[in-house]
Amino acid sequence: PKQLNYIKRVRDLARLIANAYLTHREELGLPLLKGENIG
């Protein structure tokens, strides 16, 4: 279970970073996604 908690934390952190990156690109006018957000 300890390893599963670690993996979940890493996945959650990666998701937060990816969403922040996409938001930042959209603010710069350089979106990577067209249409609705899939996150």
N, CA, C and O atoms as a GROMACS GRO file, in nm:
protein
  156
    1PRO      N    1   0.081  -0.122   0.000
    1PRO     CA    2   0.000   0.000   0.000
    1PRO      C    3   0.084   0.127   0.000
    1PRO      O    4   0.044   0.228  -0.059
    2LYS      N    5   0.199   0.125   0.064
    2LYS     CA    6   0.283   0.244   0.068
    2LYS      C    7   0.327   0.283  -0.073
    2LYS      O    8   0.330   0.401  -0.109
    3GLN      N    9   0.362   0.182  -0.152
    3GLN     CA   10   0.404   0.207  -0.290
    3GLN      C   11   0.288   0.261  -0.374
    3GLN      O   12   0.308   0.347  -0.459
    4LEU      N   13   0.168   0.210  -0.350
    4LEU     CA   14   0.051   0.258  -0.424
    4LEU      C   15   0.023   0.404  -0.393
    4LEU      O   16  -0.012   0.481  -0.482
    5ASN      N   17   0.038   0.442  -0.266
    5ASN     CA   18   0.019   0.583  -0.229
    5ASN      C   19   0.121   0.671  -0.300
    5ASN      O   20   0.087   0.780  -0.347
    6TYR      N   21   0.244   0.625  -0.307
    6TYR     CA   22   0.349   0.701  -0.374
    6TYR      C   23   0.316   0.718  -0.523
    6TYR      O   24   0.329   0.828  -0.577
    7ILE      N   25   0.274   0.611  -0.588
    7ILE     CA   26   0.240   0.617  -0.730
    7ILE      C   27   0.123   0.713  -0.753
    7ILE      O   28   0.124   0.790  -0.849
    8LYS      N   29   0.023   0.709  -0.665
    8LYS     CA   30  -0.091   0.800  -0.677
    8LYS      C   31  -0.047   0.945  -0.662
    8LYS      O   32  -0.093   1.032  -0.736
    9ARG      N   33   0.042   0.972  -0.567
    9ARG     CA   34   0.090   1.109  -0.548
    9ARG      C   35   0.167   1.157  -0.671
    9ARG      O   36   0.152   1.272  -0.712
   10VAL      N   37   0.248   1.071  -0.729
   10VAL     CA   38   0.324   1.108  -0.849
   10VAL      C   39   0.228   1.136  -0.965
   10VAL      O   40   0.246   1.233  -1.039
   11ARG      N   41   0.127   1.052  -0.981
   11ARG     CA   42   0.029   1.072  -1.090
   11ARG      C   43  -0.048   1.202  -1.070
   11ARG      O   44  -0.068   1.277  -1.165
   12ASP      N   45  -0.090   1.228  -0.946
   12ASP     CA   46  -0.163   1.352  -0.918
   12ASP      C   47  -0.076   1.474  -0.946
   12ASP      O   48  -0.124   1.572  -1.004
   13LEU      N   49   0.050   1.468  -0.906
   13LEU     CA   50   0.141   1.579  -0.930
   13LEU      C   51   0.163   1.600  -1.080
   13LEU      O   52   0.164   1.713  -1.128
   14ALA      N   53   0.181   1.491  -1.154
   14ALA     CA   54   0.200   1.501  -1.298
   14ALA      C   55   0.078   1.563  -1.365
   14ALA      O   56   0.091   1.642  -1.459
   15ARG      N   57  -0.042   1.526  -1.318
   15ARG     CA   58  -0.165   1.583  -1.374
   15ARG      C   59  -0.173   1.733  -1.347
   15ARG      O   60  -0.210   1.810  -1.436
   16LEU      N   61  -0.137   1.775  -1.226
   16LEU     CA   62  -0.137   1.918  -1.193
   16LEU      C   63  -0.040   1.995  -1.282
   16LEU      O   64  -0.072   2.103  -1.332
   17ILE      N   65   0.079   1.940  -1.300
   17ILE     CA   66   0.180   2.006  -1.382
   17ILE      C   67   0.134   2.015  -1.527
   17ILE      O   68   0.150   2.119  -1.591
   18ALA      N   69   0.076   1.908  -1.579
   18ALA     CA   70   0.029   1.908  -1.718
   18ALA      C   71  -0.082   2.010  -1.738
   18ALA      O   72  -0.082   2.082  -1.837
   19ASN      N   73  -0.176   2.018  -1.643
   19ASN     CA   74  -0.283   2.116  -1.655
   19ASN      C   75  -0.230   2.258  -1.647
   19ASN      O   76  -0.277   2.345  -1.720
   20ALA      N   77  -0.134   2.282  -1.559
   20ALA     CA   78  -0.074   2.415  -1.547
   20ALA      C   79  -0.002   2.452  -1.677
   20ALA      O   80  -0.008   2.567  -1.721
   21TYR      N   81   0.067   2.356  -1.737
   21TYR     CA   82   0.138   2.381  -1.862
   21TYR      C   83   0.041   2.417  -1.974
   21TYR      O   84   0.064   2.512  -2.049
   22LEU      N   85  -0.068   2.341  -1.984
   22LEU     CA   86  -0.168   2.371  -2.088
   22LEU      C   87  -0.231   2.508  -2.066
   22LEU      O   88  -0.250   2.583  -2.162
   23THR      N   89  -0.262   2.541  -1.941
   23THR     CA   90  -0.320   2.671  -1.910
   23THR      C   91  -0.224   2.783  -1.947
   23THR      O   92  -0.264   2.883  -2.006
   24HIS      N   93  -0.097   2.766  -1.915
   24HIS     CA   94   0.004   2.866  -1.947
   24HIS      C   95   0.016   2.885  -2.098
   24HIS      O   96   0.023   2.999  -2.146
   25ARG      N   97   0.017   2.777  -2.173
   25ARG     CA   98   0.026   2.788  -2.319
   25ARG      C   99  -0.096   2.859  -2.376
   25ARG      O  100  -0.084   2.941  -2.467
   26GLU      N  101  -0.215   2.829  -2.321
   26GLU     CA  102  -0.336   2.897  -2.368
   26GLU      C  103  -0.327   3.047  -2.340
   26GLU      O  104  -0.367   3.128  -2.424
   27GLU      N  105  -0.273   3.085  -2.223
   27GLU     CA  106  -0.258   3.226  -2.189
   27GLU      C  107  -0.162   3.296  -2.285
   27GLU      O  108  -0.177   3.415  -2.313
   28LEU      N  109  -0.063   3.224  -2.333
   28LEU     CA  110   0.033   3.280  -2.429
   28LEU      C  111  -0.023   3.284  -2.571
   28LEU      O  112   0.040   3.338  -2.661
   29GLY      N  113  -0.141   3.225  -2.590
   29GLY     CA  114  -0.200   3.220  -2.723
   29GLY      C  115  -0.145   3.106  -2.807
   29GLY      O  116  -0.152   3.109  -2.930
   30LEU      N  117  -0.089   3.005  -2.740
   30LEU     CA  118  -0.030   2.890  -2.810
   30LEU      C  119  -0.091   2.759  -2.760
   30LEU      O  120  -0.019   2.673  -2.710
   31PRO      N  121  -0.221   2.744  -2.772
   31PRO     CA  122  -0.283   2.622  -2.717
   31PRO      C  123  -0.238   2.496  -2.791
   31PRO      O  124  -0.219   2.497  -2.912
   32LEU      N  125  -0.222   2.389  -2.716
   32LEU     CA  126  -0.188   2.260  -2.775
   32LEU      C  127  -0.314   2.180  -2.809
   32LEU      O  128  -0.312   2.092  -2.894
   33LEU      N  129  -0.424   2.213  -2.741
   33LEU     CA  130  -0.550   2.143  -2.762
   33LEU      C  131  -0.649   2.236  -2.828
   33LEU      O  132  -0.655   2.355  -2.796
   34LYS      N  133  -0.726   2.183  -2.919
   34LYS     CA  134  -0.834   2.261  -2.979
   34LYS      C  135  -0.965   2.208  -2.924
   34LYS      O  136  -0.985   2.087  -2.913
   35GLY      N  137  -1.054   2.299  -2.890
   35GLY     CA  138  -1.183   2.256  -2.836
   35GLY      C  139  -1.178   2.247  -2.685
   35GLY      O  140  -1.107   2.322  -2.619
   36GLU      N  141  -1.257   2.154  -2.632
   36GLU     CA  142  -1.270   2.147  -2.487
   36GLU      C  143  -1.151   2.078  -2.422
   36GLU      O  144  -1.082   1.997  -2.484
   37ASN      N  145  -1.128   2.112  -2.297
   37ASN     CA  146  -1.018   2.055  -2.220
   37ASN      C  147  -1.050   1.910  -2.186
   37ASN      O  148  -1.162   1.878  -2.147
   38ILE      N  149  -0.951   1.822  -2.201
   38ILE     CA  150  -0.974   1.681  -2.172
   38ILE      C  151  -0.933   1.644  -2.030
   38ILE      O  152  -0.957   1.532  -1.987
   39GLY      N  153  -0.872   1.737  -1.958
   39GLY     CA  154  -0.826   1.709  -1.821
   39GLY      C  155  -0.938   1.717  -1.727
   39GLY      O  156  -0.919   1.696  -1.607
   0.00000   0.00000   0.00000
